[in-house]
């Protein structure tokens, strides 16, 4: 899988269920460890391993903050 935006994380007995969006579709994956991921992050999941794409996540958060500021100014 290339990358997905995390919408929701739920803890289960065997690990975590991550729901998010990939190419406009809802995707649900099960992993044992989050790898530091939290809701709103952009991640890649390969072979059950989560990797947070820090640069893309930071850019996304900056873009959201900019849009919110424009709305309230």
N, C-alpha and C positions, 0 to 999 in steps of 0.2 A: 504494500500500500504506500502511496506517495506521502500524503499528509492529510490530516483532518483537524478540524477545530472541535475542541472538547466542549460539549454542551452540559453533560451530566456525568458524575462519577458516583457509583454505589459500591459499598463494601459488601462482599459476600463471604461465606465461610472459606472459599477456595481462592480468594483474591479480590479483584475489582472488575466491575463491569463499566466500561466507558462507552457512552453514547455521544455521537457527534455527527458532523456533516463532512461528507467527502463527495466532491463533484455534484453538489446539490442533492445528494441522497442521504438519508439517515443510515448511519452505520453503528453497529453495536459490536464491541470486541470485549473479550474476557482476558485479563492478564493477571499474573501473580503479583507484580510490583508496579507501582505507578511511575517510578523513575523521576519523581519530583513534579509530575504533571498535576495541574489543577484546572478547574473549570475556566474556560476562556483561552487556554493555551492552544497553540498549534503544535501538533505532535506527529511523529511517524511511528508506526507500529510494524515491526518486522520480527517474525518468529517469536511472537509473544512478548517482545521487549519494547518498551515505550521509550522514546527519545523526544524530549522537548526541543522544538526548533526555536531557540531563544531569540535570534534576530528577527524572525518572522513574527513571533509573538510580541516582541517589543514594538515592532512597526505597527502591528494591528492595534495594540493598546494605545499608541500615540495617535493613530488615526481616529479611534473612537473618542479619545479625549478631545481632540480637535473638533470633531463634529458636535460633541456635547457642548463645548464652549461656544461654538457658533450659534447653537440653538438658544442658549441662555444669555447671550450678549445683546 
